[in-house]
Amino acid sequence: MAKKSVRLGVDIGGTFTDVVLESGGESFSTKVLTTYIAPENAIIDGMQQVCAKAGIAPSDIGQIIHGTTLATNALIERRGAKTALITTNGFRDVIEMRTESRFEQYDLNLNLPEPLLPRQMRYTVTERVDATGAVLIPLDRAEVEAVVDRVAAAGYDSVAIGLIHSYLNDAHEQMVAEVVAEKMPDAMISISSEVSPQMREYERFNTVVANAYIKPLMKSYLGRLEGRLRDEGVDCNIFLMHSGGGIISIESAADFPVRLVESGPAGGAVFAANIAARYGLDKVLSFDMGGTTAKICLIKDQTPKTSRVFEVARTYRFKKGSGMPISIPVIDMVEIGAGGGSLAHVDSMRQIRVGPESAGSEPGPACYGRGGDKPAVTDADLYLGKLDADNFAGGSIQLLRDQSEAALKTVLGEPLDMDARTAAFGLAEVVDENMANAARVHAVENGEDLSEYTMIAFGGAAPLHAGRLCEKLGVERLLVPPGAGVGSAIGFLRAPFSFEANRSVYMKLSDFDAPRIQTLLSELQAEATGFVRNCDAEAEILSEFKVYMRYTGQGWEIPIVLTQEQAMNPDAATFERLFEEDYTKLFGRTVTGLDIEITVWSVNATTPPEVVEPVAQNEAGKSAVMNGKRSFFDPAEDRMVHCYKYDRTKLKVGGFIKGPGVVFEDETTIIIPSSRNAVRQPDGCIDVTLKAEG
């Protein structure tokens, strides 16, 4: 067997680390508990397990693609390095002043999130570059050296450099970086003109600070991971999934770790897009629910929606502006603290609340028997009959129903005067409504009607809850693909090598400068292509061009896609036509009498997408062969329903399941509500659809 054909996908989540090995056309997977102190330990454990299943040695692995929530968690939990920010005099407080907007207009007790760095860790230098890139106040190297001496004396591990308008002229940032490198040779350095060369100083400064904050942590982790893998005899290339849905080299990931913030969820979106392409679906709602969070993403025309800015660590659920803005290319999704490990409590209004606090893997939900005494979503699922206590995670974890019952009674039942079953129902219904509401909000923000969408569910907990979400959202069709329990890790193996380079250069169409545009886009194309070439020196590379445009006076832009021909032979009339077409699609009309302006230019270099074979979809055939009986609580029926259970590995193509039913496998369980039927498709997907009336 050729070594190159053996590939390993690894996804570190808040509760489980998912590992998938593809070898000789077969796939082998496992889930192991995440080891927080040394995450690489779980990877080695999982790798050894899947290699044993495949009958190969770790040295046979030809490629590893890795995604992780470590960067996200470090930002949320404030566990980064001791970091200093050096910025322009007068802009020291930008990351604390934010945009001065109130994300909750009528909350009199509104608390704005604290910046990553307090004021005493932010330093200034006297310099000024204007909005055209011209130097108004030159930077004095002697002053920079004096400031850096103060930074060095304070013992910082990492330094972020963010000067005003440096995305147009980075000479001053480069001088500061040069001085820091001379005087602090052991410190990590992050420069805003490299990390996020875009306008809007709040987002740019926050992004470079976040990059510097997590850079020592991620560089140390990636170094340890490489060392442990070498000790196991693995000498292949290691790549990282980035937030935009592509793969970058481990060296690029170490330099720009902020691009890894949404790497795990991005893999899930790629996985769902791949399934959508196989089924020819143009409107898909991707639903990824793991142990710590749930992620919802809209996928149109088999392509996940993307964005240039997103937020992490939101302090108010669903509220834009309440989190930490990160200005990098990212797959646009909504993420909430609603996973299998999310903990429930009773608030001051005597209402059940779930998340965002999670039990994680240490100690885990109460039913793990590892010391957890608060009820998690997994405890409710177990008590309501949705989980098999003896076959959770392939039987590697024995679940304790009595521990779940005790936690449900103590934390929810006694304060609200209800029995354990009612408490479990309340917990499950609250978390399902939280996720449904997040999906509704995301759809409304994008002008979409979810009743026209097909849901694709994956992640260890999603198939348990997806049927109920479809009922709440009016979604008629649900697909649960094979390998759903480790979907993000599979998505890593489907992703292309890619890197997006962008730059802010302000230009009105009335001042259209075609030669300058051609030069700018050519430079960005070369930059992005260079990053991809670090991953694959020979593959074909495609370039995707975008410009972000708006009417003069508007606050935000919309992305306009250009062909290679339009990018290399820019024409003002073509740009105007494309903008007005897309603007009309979004808002129903154009605005007359206003000039149009471009603020951001972007080129994404990517290897060609994987060729997808369409699925010849089957109608329902004979009834599937059952493997025993089960009972679970069906909230739509408001009762325990008795049903058959089915082993997914033994279902035949076209096998028909009349709901209610339970389909079990090693890494997850699919709950088919009473309102639905299911069919096993040729590619292994379980196709769950609404029962016909009558």
C-alpha positions as CSV (number, residue, x, y, z in Angstrom):
1,M,0.0,0.0,0.0
2,A,1.4,3.4,-1.0
3,K,2.2,5.5,2.1
4,K,0.5,8.6,0.5
5,S,-2.8,6.9,0.5
6,V,-2.9,6.6,4.3
7,R,-4.2,9.8,5.8
8,L,-5.1,10.7,9.4
9,G,-7.7,13.4,10.4
10,V,-7.6,14.6,14.0
11,D,-10.1,16.9,15.7
12,I,-9.5,18.0,19.3
13,G,-12.8,19.1,20.9
14,G,-13.7,20.3,24.3
15,T,-14.8,16.8,25.4
16,F,-13.6,14.3,22.9
17,T,-10.7,14.0,20.5
18,D,-11.9,12.4,17.2
19,V,-9.4,10.4,15.1
20,V,-10.2,9.1,11.5
21,L,-7.8,7.0,9.4
22,E,-8.4,6.4,5.7
23,S,-6.4,3.6,4.3
24,G,-6.9,1.5,1.1
25,G,-10.4,2.9,0.5
26,E,-11.5,2.0,4.1
27,S,-12.1,4.3,7.0
28,F,-11.4,3.6,10.7
29,S,-12.3,6.0,13.5
30,T,-12.4,6.4,17.3
31,K,-13.3,8.9,20.0
32,V,-11.0,9.4,23.0
33,L,-11.4,11.8,25.9
34,T,-9.5,15.0,25.4
35,T,-6.5,15.4,27.7
36,Y,-6.4,19.0,28.6
37,I,-2.9,19.2,30.1
38,A,-1.2,17.6,27.2
39,P,-3.7,17.4,24.2
40,E,-1.1,15.5,22.1
41,N,-1.6,12.5,24.4
42,A,-5.1,11.9,23.2
43,I,-4.0,12.2,19.6
44,I,-1.3,9.5,20.1
45,D,-3.8,7.2,21.9
46,G,-6.4,7.6,19.2
47,M,-3.8,7.2,16.4
48,Q,-2.7,3.9,17.9
49,Q,-6.3,2.7,18.2
50,V,-7.2,3.4,14.5
51,C,-3.8,2.0,13.3
52,A,-4.5,-1.2,15.2
53,K,-8.0,-1.4,13.6
54,A,-6.5,-0.9,10.1
55,G,-3.7,-3.3,10.8
56,I,-0.9,-0.8,10.0
57,A,1.9,0.8,11.8
58,P,1.9,4.6,12.6
59,S,5.0,4.9,10.4
60,D,2.7,4.0,7.4
61,I,0.8,7.2,7.7
62,G,1.5,9.5,4.8
63,Q,-0.4,12.7,5.9
64,I,-1.9,14.1,9.0
65,I,-4.5,16.9,9.0
66,H,-5.4,18.4,12.4
67,G,-8.0,20.8,13.7
68,T,-8.3,22.0,17.3
69,T,-10.3,24.2,19.7
70,L,-7.2,24.9,21.7
71,A,-6.8,28.4,20.3
72,T,-10.5,29.2,20.9
73,N,-10.4,27.9,24.4
74,A,-7.3,29.8,25.3
75,L,-9.1,33.1,24.2
76,I,-12.3,32.2,26.0
77,E,-10.6,31.1,29.2
78,R,-7.9,33.9,29.1
79,R,-5.0,31.3,29.3
80,G,-2.6,32.9,26.8
81,A,0.9,34.3,27.2
82,K,2.0,37.5,28.9
83,T,1.5,39.8,26.0
84,A,2.3,43.5,25.3
85,L,0.7,45.7,22.6
86,I,2.8,48.5,20.9
87,T,0.5,50.9,19.1
88,T,0.3,54.5,17.8
89,N,0.2,57.3,20.4
90,G,-3.5,58.2,20.9
91,F,-4.8,54.7,20.1
92,R,-3.8,52.9,23.2
93,D,-7.4,52.3,24.3
94,V,-8.9,51.2,21.0
95,I,-9.3,47.6,22.1
96,E,-11.1,48.8,25.3
97,M,-13.2,51.5,23.8
98,R,-14.4,49.0,21.1
99,T,-16.9,50.6,18.6
100,E,-18.9,52.3,21.4
101,S,-22.0,50.5,20.2
102,R,-24.4,48.9,22.8
103,F,-25.1,45.3,21.7
104,E,-28.0,45.2,24.2
105,Q,-29.7,48.6,24.0
106,Y,-32.0,48.4,27.0
107,D,-29.8,46.6,29.6
108,L,-29.0,49.2,32.2
109,N,-26.5,46.9,33.8
110,L,-24.6,46.2,30.6
111,N,-21.1,45.0,31.1
112,L,-18.7,45.3,28.1
113,P,-16.3,42.4,27.8
114,E,-12.8,43.2,29.1
115,P,-10.1,43.5,26.5
116,L,-7.4,40.7,26.4
117,L,-4.8,43.1,27.6
118,P,-5.3,45.6,30.4
119,R,-4.1,49.2,29.9
120,Q,-0.8,48.8,31.6
121,M,0.2,46.2,29.1
122,R,-0.4,48.6,26.1
123,Y,2.5,50.8,25.0
124,T,2.6,53.7,22.5
125,V,5.1,55.2,20.1
126,T,4.9,58.6,18.4
127,E,4.2,58.1,14.6
128,R,1.4,58.6,12.2
129,V,0.5,57.2,8.7
130,D,-2.6,58.7,7.0
131,A,-5.4,56.9,5.3
132,T,-3.5,57.0,2.0
133,G,-0.4,55.4,3.4
134,A,1.6,58.6,3.5
135,V,3.8,59.3,6.5
136,L,2.6,62.3,8.5
137,I,4.8,61.8,11.6
138,P,8.0,59.8,11.1
139,L,8.9,57.1,13.6
140,D,12.0,57.8,15.8
141,R,14.0,54.6,16.2
142,A,15.5,55.9,19.5
143,E,12.0,56.3,20.9
144,V,11.1,52.8,19.8
145,E,14.2,51.4,21.5
146,A,13.2,53.2,24.8
147,V,9.7,51.7,24.6
148,V,11.0,48.2,23.9
149,D,13.4,48.5,26.8
150,R,10.4,49.0,29.1
151,V,8.6,46.1,27.5
152,A,11.7,43.8,27.9
153,A,12.1,44.8,31.5
154,A,8.5,43.8,32.2
155,G,9.2,40.2,31.0
156,Y,6.7,39.7,28.2
157,D,6.6,36.5,26.3
158,S,4.9,37.9,23.2
159,V,4.5,41.3,21.6
160,A,1.7,42.5,19.3
161,I,2.4,45.5,17.0
162,G,-0.5,47.4,15.7
163,L,0.0,50.9,14.2
164,I,-2.7,53.1,12.6
165,H,-3.1,52.6,8.8
166,S,-0.2,50.1,8.7
167,Y,-2.2,47.9,6.3
168,L,-1.3,50.6,3.6
169,N,2.2,51.3,4.8
170,D,3.9,48.8,7.1
171,A,7.4,50.5,7.3
172,H,6.8,51.7,10.9
173,E,5.6,48.3,12.1
174,Q,8.6,46.6,10.5
175,M,10.9,49.0,12.3
176,V,9.2,48.2,15.7
177,A,9.4,44.5,14.9
178,E,13.1,44.8,14.1
179,V,13.9,46.5,17.4
180,V,11.8,44.0,19.4
181,A,13.7,41.1,17.7
182,E,17.0,42.7,18.6
183,K,16.2,43.4,22.2
184,M,13.9,40.5,23.0
185,P,15.2,37.6,20.9
186,D,13.1,35.0,22.8
187,A,9.8,36.9,22.5
188,M,7.2,36.0,19.9
189,I,6.2,38.9,17.5
190,S,2.9,39.5,15.7
191,I,2.5,42.3,13.2
192,S,-1.0,43.6,12.3
193,S,0.0,44.3,8.7
194,E,0.8,40.5,8.3
195,V,-1.9,39.0,10.6
196,S,-4.8,41.1,9.4
197,P,-3.9,43.8,6.8
198,Q,-7.4,45.4,6.8
199,M,-9.0,48.7,7.7
200,R,-11.0,49.2,11.0
201,E,-8.4,49.5,13.7
202,Y,-10.5,47.9,16.5
203,E,-10.9,44.6,14.7
204,R,-7.3,44.7,13.4
205,F,-5.7,45.5,16.7
206,N,-7.9,42.9,18.5
207,T,-6.9,40.3,15.9
208,V,-3.1,40.9,16.2
209,V,-3.4,40.9,20.0
210,A,-5.3,37.6,19.9
211,N,-2.6,36.1,17.6
212,A,0.2,37.2,19.9
213,Y,-1.7,36.1,23.0
214,I,-2.0,32.5,21.8
215,K,1.1,32.2,19.7
216,P,3.5,30.8,22.4
217,L,0.9,28.3,23.5
218,M,0.1,27.0,20.0
219,K,3.8,27.0,18.9
220,S,4.7,25.0,22.0
221,Y,1.8,22.6,21.5
222,L,2.6,22.1,17.8
223,G,6.2,21.5,18.6
224,R,5.4,18.9,21.2
225,L,3.0,17.2,18.8
226,E,5.6,16.9,16.1
227,G,8.0,15.5,18.7
228,R,5.6,12.9,20.0
229,L,4.6,11.8,16.5
230,R,8.3,11.4,15.5
231,D,8.8,9.2,18.6
232,E,6.0,7.0,17.3
233,G,7.7,6.6,14.0
234,V,5.5,9.1,12.1
235,D,7.6,11.2,9.7
236,C,5.0,12.6,7.4
237,N,3.9,16.2,6.8
238,I,1.4,17.6,9.4
239,F,-1.1,20.2,8.2
240,L,-3.7,22.3,10.1
241,M,-7.2,23.1,9.2
242,H,-7.8,26.9,9.2
243,S,-11.0,28.8,9.9
244,G,-11.7,29.5,6.2
245,G,-12.2,25.8,5.4
246,G,-8.8,25.0,3.9
247,I,-5.5,23.5,5.0
248,I,-2.2,25.3,5.8
249,S,1.2,24.1,6.8
250,I,2.2,23.6,10.4
251,E,4.7,26.4,10.0
252,S,2.1,28.9,8.8
253,A,-0.2,27.7,11.6
254,A,2.5,28.4,14.2
255,D,3.0,31.9,12.8
256,F,-0.7,32.8,12.5
257,P,-2.5,30.7,15.1
258,V,-5.4,33.1,15.2
259,R,-6.4,31.5,11.8
260,L,-7.0,28.2,13.7
261,V,-9.7,29.7,16.0
262,E,-12.6,28.0,14.2
263,S,-10.6,25.2,12.6
264,G,-12.7,22.3,14.1
265,P,-16.1,23.7,13.1
266,A,-14.8,24.6,9.7
267,G,-14.0,21.0,9.1
268,G,-17.5,20.1,9.9
269,A,-18.9,22.6,7.4
270,V,-16.6,21.1,4.7
271,F,-17.9,17.7,5.6
272,A,-21.5,18.8,5.2
273,A,-20.7,20.6,1.9
274,N,-19.2,17.3,0.6
275,I,-22.4,15.4,1.5
276,A,-24.5,18.2,-0.1
277,A,-22.6,17.8,-3.3
278,R,-23.1,14.1,-3.3
279,Y,-26.8,14.5,-3.0
280,G,-27.1,17.6,-5.3
281,L,-28.5,19.7,-2.5
282,D,-28.3,23.5,-3.0
283,K,-29.7,24.5,0.4
284,V,-28.3,22.7,3.5
285,L,-28.4,23.5,7.2
286,S,-25.2,22.0,8.7
287,F,-25.8,21.0,12.4
288,D,-22.7,20.0,14.4
289,M,-23.2,19.2,18.0
290,G,-20.3,17.8,20.0
291,G,-19.5,17.6,23.7
292,T,-19.1,21.3,24.4
293,T,-20.8,23.4,21.6
294,A,-23.3,23.3,18.8
295,K,-22.4,24.9,15.5
296,I,-25.0,25.8,12.8
297,C,-24.0,26.8,9.3
298,L,-25.9,27.7,6.1
299,I,-24.5,26.0,2.9
300,K,-25.8,27.2,-0.4
301,D,-24.8,25.7,-3.8
302,Q,-22.6,23.2,-1.9
303,T,-20.4,26.0,-0.6
304,P,-20.4,27.2,3.1
305,K,-21.1,30.9,3.6
306,T,-17.9,32.8,4.5
307,S,-17.2,36.0,6.3
308,R,-14.2,38.3,7.0
309,V,-15.0,39.0,10.7
310,F,-16.4,36.8,13.5
311,E,-16.6,36.8,17.2
312,V,-15.4,34.5,19.9
313,A,-16.2,34.4,23.6
314,R,-19.6,36.2,23.3
315,T,-20.8,37.2,26.8
316,Y,-24.4,37.6,25.7
317,R,-25.8,34.6,23.8
318,F,-26.7,35.4,20.1
319,K,-25.7,39.1,20.6
320,K,-23.4,40.4,18.0
321,G,-21.0,42.8,19.5
322,S,-20.7,41.1,22.8
323,G,-17.7,39.0,21.9
324,M,-14.1,39.4,20.7
325,P,-13.9,40.3,17.0
326,I,-11.4,38.4,14.9
327,S,-10.7,39.8,11.5
328,I,-9.7,36.8,9.4
329,P,-11.3,34.7,6.6
330,V,-13.8,32.3,8.3
331,I,-16.7,30.1,7.5
332,D,-19.7,32.0,8.8
333,M,-21.6,30.0,11.5
334,V,-23.3,30.5,14.8
335,E,-21.9,28.7,17.7
336,I,-23.5,28.3,21.1
337,G,-22.6,26.5,24.4
338,A,-25.0,23.6,23.8
339,G,-23.1,20.3,23.7
340,G,-23.4,16.9,25.4
341,G,-21.4,18.2,28.3
342,S,-23.2,21.5,28.7
343,L,-24.4,21.9,32.3
344,A,-27.9,22.9,33.5
345,H,-28.9,25.0,36.5
346,V,-31.9,26.9,37.8
347,D,-31.7,30.7,37.5
348,S,-33.2,33.4,39.8
349,M,-36.4,33.3,37.8
350,R,-36.8,29.5,38.5
351,Q,-36.1,28.7,34.9
352,I,-33.9,25.9,33.6
353,R,-30.8,27.2,31.8
354,V,-28.3,25.1,29.9
355,G,-24.7,26.2,29.1
356,P,-22.4,27.8,28.2
357,E,-20.5,26.1,31.1
358,S,-19.5,22.6,30.1
359,A,-18.3,19.6,32.1
360,G,-15.9,18.8,29.3
361,S,-14.0,15.5,29.7
362,E,-12.7,16.3,33.2
363,P,-14.8,15.5,35.1
364,G,-17.5,15.1,32.4
365,P,-21.3,14.7,32.9
366,A,-22.5,13.1,36.1
367,C,-23.1,9.8,34.3
368,Y,-19.4,9.4,33.5
369,G,-18.8,8.6,37.2
370,R,-15.7,10.9,37.2
371,G,-16.8,13.2,39.9
372,G,-19.3,15.4,38.1
373,D,-22.3,16.3,40.2
374,K,-24.2,18.6,37.9
375,P,-26.6,17.4,35.2
376,A,-25.4,17.8,31.6
377,V,-27.3,17.3,28.3
378,T,-25.8,13.8,28.2
379,D,-27.4,13.0,31.5
380,A,-30.8,14.0,30.2
381,D,-30.3,12.0,27.0
382,L,-29.4,8.9,29.0
383,Y,-32.3,9.2,31.5
384,L,-34.8,9.8,28.6
385,G,-33.6,6.5,26.9
386,K,-31.8,8.1,24.0
387,L,-28.4,6.6,25.0
388,D,-27.4,3.0,25.7
389,A,-25.5,3.0,29.0
390,D,-23.5,-0.1,28.0
391,N,-22.5,1.0,24.4
392,F,-21.6,4.7,24.7
393,A,-18.5,5.6,22.6
394,G,-18.3,2.1,21.4
395,G,-18.5,0.7,24.9
396,S,-15.4,2.5,26.0
397,I,-17.3,4.5,28.6
398,Q,-19.8,2.9,31.0
399,L,-22.6,5.4,31.7
400,L,-24.2,5.4,35.2
401,R,-27.9,6.1,35.0
402,D,-28.3,6.4,38.8
403,Q,-25.7,9.2,38.8
404,S,-27.7,11.1,36.2
405,E,-30.9,10.7,38.1
406,A,-29.2,12.0,41.3
407,A,-27.8,15.1,39.5
408,L,-31.1,15.8,37.8
409,K,-33.1,15.5,41.1
410,T,-30.6,17.6,43.1
411,V,-29.9,20.4,40.8
412,L,-33.2,20.7,38.9
413,G,-35.9,18.5,40.4
414,E,-35.7,19.7,44.0
415,P,-35.6,23.5,43.4
416,L,-38.5,23.2,40.9
417,D,-40.5,20.4,42.7
418,M,-40.4,17.9,39.8
419,D,-39.3,14.3,39.3
420,A,-36.1,13.3,37.5
421,R,-37.9,12.5,34.2
422,T,-39.6,15.9,34.1
423,A,-36.3,17.6,34.9
424,A,-34.6,15.6,32.1
425,F,-37.3,16.5,29.7
426,G,-37.1,20.2,30.7
427,L,-33.3,20.2,30.2
428,A,-33.4,18.5,26.8
429,E,-36.3,20.8,25.6
430,V,-34.4,23.9,26.7
431,V,-31.2,22.9,24.9
432,D,-33.2,22.0,21.8
433,E,-35.0,25.3,21.8
434,N,-31.7,27.2,22.3
435,M,-30.3,25.5,19.2
436,A,-33.5,26.0,17.2
437,N,-33.6,29.6,18.1
438,A,-29.9,30.1,17.1
439,A,-30.7,28.5,13.7
440,R,-33.8,30.8,13.3
441,V,-31.7,33.9,14.1
442,H,-28.9,32.9,11.7
443,A,-31.5,32.2,9.0
444,V,-33.2,35.6,9.5
445,E,-29.9,37.4,9.4
446,N,-29.2,35.8,6.0
447,G,-32.7,36.2,4.6
448,E,-33.4,32.5,4.4
449,D,-36.4,30.2,5.0
450,L,-35.3,27.1,6.7
451,S,-38.3,25.1,5.6
452,E,-36.6,25.0,2.2
453,Y,-33.4,23.4,3.7
454,T,-32.2,19.9,4.3
455,M,-30.4,19.4,7.6
456,I,-27.1,17.4,7.7
457,A,-26.3,16.4,11.3
458,F,-23.0,15.2,12.6
459,G,-20.9,15.3,15.8
460,G,-21.4,12.9,18.7
461,A,-24.6,14.5,20.0
462,A,-26.2,16.0,16.9
463,P,-28.0,12.8,15.7
464,L,-29.6,12.5,19.2
465,H,-31.2,15.9,18.8
466,A,-31.5,16.6,15.1
467,G,-34.9,15.0,14.7
468,R,-36.4,17.2,17.4
469,L,-34.7,20.3,15.8
470,C,-36.3,19.4,12.4
471,E,-39.7,19.3,14.1
472,K,-39.1,22.7,15.7
473,L,-37.7,24.4,12.5
474,G,-40.2,22.8,10.0
475,V,-37.3,21.1,8.2
476,E,-38.7,18.0,6.4
477,R,-35.5,16.1,5.5
478,L,-32.5,15.1,7.6
479,L,-29.4,13.3,6.5
480,V,-27.1,11.6,9.0
481,P,-23.9,10.6,7.1
482,P,-21.7,7.6,7.9
483,G,-19.0,8.7,10.3
484,A,-21.3,11.4,11.7
485,G,-19.8,11.0,15.2
486,V,-16.4,12.1,13.8
487,G,-17.7,14.4,11.0
488,S,-15.3,17.3,11.5
489,A,-12.2,15.0,11.4
490,I,-13.5,13.5,8.1
491,G,-14.1,17.0,6.8
492,F,-10.4,17.7,7.3
493,L,-9.6,14.9,4.9
494,R,-12.0,16.5,2.3
495,A,-10.6,20.0,2.5
496,P,-8.3,21.5,-0.1
497,F,-5.0,23.3,0.6
498,S,-5.9,27.0,0.6
499,F,-4.9,30.4,1.9
500,E,-6.7,33.7,1.5
501,A,-4.6,36.9,1.3
502,N,-6.4,40.2,1.6
503,R,-5.6,43.9,1.9
504,S,-7.5,47.1,2.5
505,V,-7.0,49.7,-0.2
506,Y,-9.8,52.3,-0.4
507,M,-10.9,53.2,-3.9
508,K,-14.1,54.8,-5.4
509,L,-15.3,53.7,-8.8
510,S,-15.2,57.4,-9.8
511,D,-11.4,57.2,-9.2
512,F,-11.0,53.7,-10.7
513,D,-7.3,52.9,-11.3
514,A,-7.1,49.7,-13.4
515,P,-3.3,49.3,-13.5
516,R,-3.1,49.7,-9.7
517,I,-5.9,47.1,-9.2
518,Q,-4.2,44.7,-11.5
519,T,-0.9,45.0,-9.6
520,L,-2.7,44.7,-6.2
521,L,-4.6,41.5,-7.2
522,S,-1.5,40.0,-8.8
523,E,0.5,40.6,-5.6
524,L,-2.2,39.1,-3.4
525,Q,-2.4,36.1,-5.8
526,A,1.3,35.5,-5.5
527,E,1.1,35.8,-1.7
528,A,-1.7,33.3,-1.3
529,T,-0.2,30.9,-3.8
530,G,3.1,31.0,-1.9
531,F,1.4,29.7,1.2
532,V,-0.3,26.9,-0.7
533,R,3.0,25.9,-2.4
534,N,4.4,25.3,1.1
535,C,1.8,22.5,1.4
536,D,2.0,21.1,-2.1
537,A,4.7,22.0,-4.5
538,E,3.2,20.4,-7.5
539,A,-0.6,20.6,-7.3
540,E,-2.8,22.7,-9.6
541,I,-3.7,25.9,-7.8
542,L,-6.9,27.9,-8.5
543,S,-7.4,31.5,-7.6
544,E,-10.7,33.0,-6.3
545,F,-10.9,36.8,-6.5
546,K,-13.2,38.9,-4.3
547,V,-13.7,42.7,-3.8
548,Y,-15.7,44.1,-0.9
549,M,-17.9,47.0,-2.1
550,R,-20.5,49.4,-0.7
551,Y,-22.2,52.7,-1.5
552,T,-20.3,55.7,-0.2
553,G,-21.4,56.5,3.4
554,Q,-22.5,52.9,4.2
555,G,-20.8,51.2,7.1
556,W,-20.3,47.7,5.8
557,E,-19.5,46.0,2.4
558,I,-20.8,43.0,0.5
559,P,-18.4,40.6,-1.3
560,I,-18.3,40.6,-5.1
561,V,-16.8,37.6,-6.9
562,L,-14.6,38.2,-9.9
563,T,-13.4,35.8,-12.5
564,Q,-9.7,35.6,-13.4
565,E,-10.4,37.6,-16.6
566,Q,-12.2,40.3,-14.7
567,A,-9.5,40.5,-12.0
568,M,-6.6,40.7,-14.4
569,N,-8.4,43.1,-16.8
570,P,-10.3,45.3,-14.3
571,D,-13.1,47.6,-15.7
572,A,-15.2,50.1,-13.7
573,A,-18.4,49.3,-15.6
574,T,-18.0,45.5,-14.9
575,F,-17.4,46.1,-11.2
576,E,-20.5,48.4,-11.0
577,R,-22.7,45.9,-12.8
578,L,-21.6,43.0,-10.5
579,F,-22.1,45.1,-7.4
580,E,-25.6,46.2,-8.4
581,E,-26.6,42.6,-9.3
582,D,-25.5,41.3,-5.9
583,Y,-26.8,44.3,-4.0
584,T,-30.3,43.8,-5.6
585,K,-30.3,40.1,-4.7
586,L,-29.6,41.0,-1.0
587,F,-31.7,44.2,-0.6
588,G,-34.2,44.1,-3.5
589,R,-33.1,47.4,-5.1
590,T,-30.1,49.6,-5.8
591,V,-29.5,53.1,-4.5
592,T,-29.3,55.8,-7.2
593,G,-27.1,58.9,-7.1
594,L,-24.4,57.4,-4.8
595,D,-20.8,56.6,-5.8
596,I,-19.6,53.0,-5.1
597,E,-16.4,52.3,-3.2
598,I,-14.1,49.3,-2.7
599,T,-12.5,48.8,0.7
600,V,-11.0,45.2,0.7
601,W,-9.4,43.1,-2.0
602,S,-9.0,39.4,-1.5
603,V,-7.5,36.4,-3.3
604,N,-8.0,32.8,-2.2
605,A,-5.5,30.3,-3.6
606,T,-6.8,26.7,-3.4
607,T,-6.1,23.3,-4.8
608,P,-9.0,21.9,-6.8
609,P,-11.9,20.4,-4.7
610,E,-12.3,16.7,-4.4
611,V,-14.2,15.1,-7.2
612,V,-17.6,14.0,-5.8
613,E,-19.5,11.0,-7.1
614,P,-23.3,11.6,-7.1
615,V,-25.4,9.2,-5.0
616,A,-28.0,7.2,-6.8
617,Q,-30.7,7.7,-4.1
618,N,-33.0,4.8,-3.2
619,E,-36.6,4.8,-2.3
620,A,-37.7,2.9,0.8
621,G,-37.4,-0.9,0.4
622,K,-38.1,-3.7,2.8
623,S,-38.3,-3.1,6.5
624,A,-34.8,-3.0,8.1
625,V,-33.8,-5.9,10.3
626,M,-34.1,-4.8,14.0
627,N,-31.6,-5.7,16.7
628,G,-33.9,-5.5,19.8
629,K,-36.3,-3.1,21.4
630,R,-35.8,0.3,23.1
631,S,-37.9,3.0,24.7
632,F,-37.2,6.7,24.7
633,F,-39.1,9.9,25.6
634,D,-40.6,11.6,22.5
635,P,-41.3,15.2,23.4
636,A,-43.7,15.8,20.5
637,E,-45.7,12.9,21.8
638,D,-45.2,13.8,25.4
639,R,-44.6,10.2,26.4
640,M,-42.2,7.3,26.4
641,V,-42.5,5.5,23.1
642,H,-41.6,1.8,22.5
643,C,-39.7,1.1,19.3
644,Y,-37.1,-1.2,17.7
645,K,-33.4,-0.4,17.6
646,Y,-31.2,-1.0,14.6
647,D,-27.4,-1.6,14.2
648,R,-26.3,0.9,11.5
649,T,-23.5,-1.4,10.3
650,K,-26.0,-4.1,9.4
651,L,-28.6,-1.9,7.6
652,K,-29.0,-2.8,4.0
653,V,-29.4,-0.3,1.1
654,G,-33.0,0.8,1.0
655,G,-33.7,-0.6,4.5
656,F,-36.8,1.1,5.8
657,I,-37.4,2.2,9.4
658,K,-40.8,3.5,10.5
659,G,-40.5,6.0,13.3
660,P,-40.1,5.9,16.2
661,G,-36.8,4.1,16.0
662,V,-33.2,4.1,17.3
663,V,-30.2,3.5,15.1
664,F,-27.0,2.9,17.0
665,E,-23.3,2.8,16.1
666,D,-20.0,3.2,18.0
667,E,-19.7,7.0,17.9
668,T,-23.3,8.2,18.1
669,T,-27.0,7.3,18.2
670,I,-29.7,8.4,15.7
671,I,-33.1,9.1,17.3
672,I,-35.9,8.8,14.7
673,P,-39.0,10.6,16.2
674,S,-42.5,9.3,15.8
675,S,-43.1,11.9,13.1
676,R,-40.4,10.6,10.8
677,N,-39.4,7.6,8.7
678,A,-35.9,6.7,7.6
679,V,-34.1,4.9,4.7
680,R,-30.6,3.7,4.4
681,Q,-29.0,5.2,1.2
682,P,-26.3,3.6,-0.9
683,D,-23.5,5.7,0.6
684,G,-24.5,4.8,4.1
685,C,-26.5,8.0,4.9
686,I,-29.6,7.6,7.0
687,D,-32.2,9.6,5.2
688,V,-34.8,10.8,7.7
689,T,-38.0,12.3,6.2
690,L,-41.4,13.6,7.5
691,K,-44.1,11.0,7.4
692,A,-46.8,11.6,4.7
693,E,-50.1,12.8,6.1
694,G,-52.8,10.2,6.4
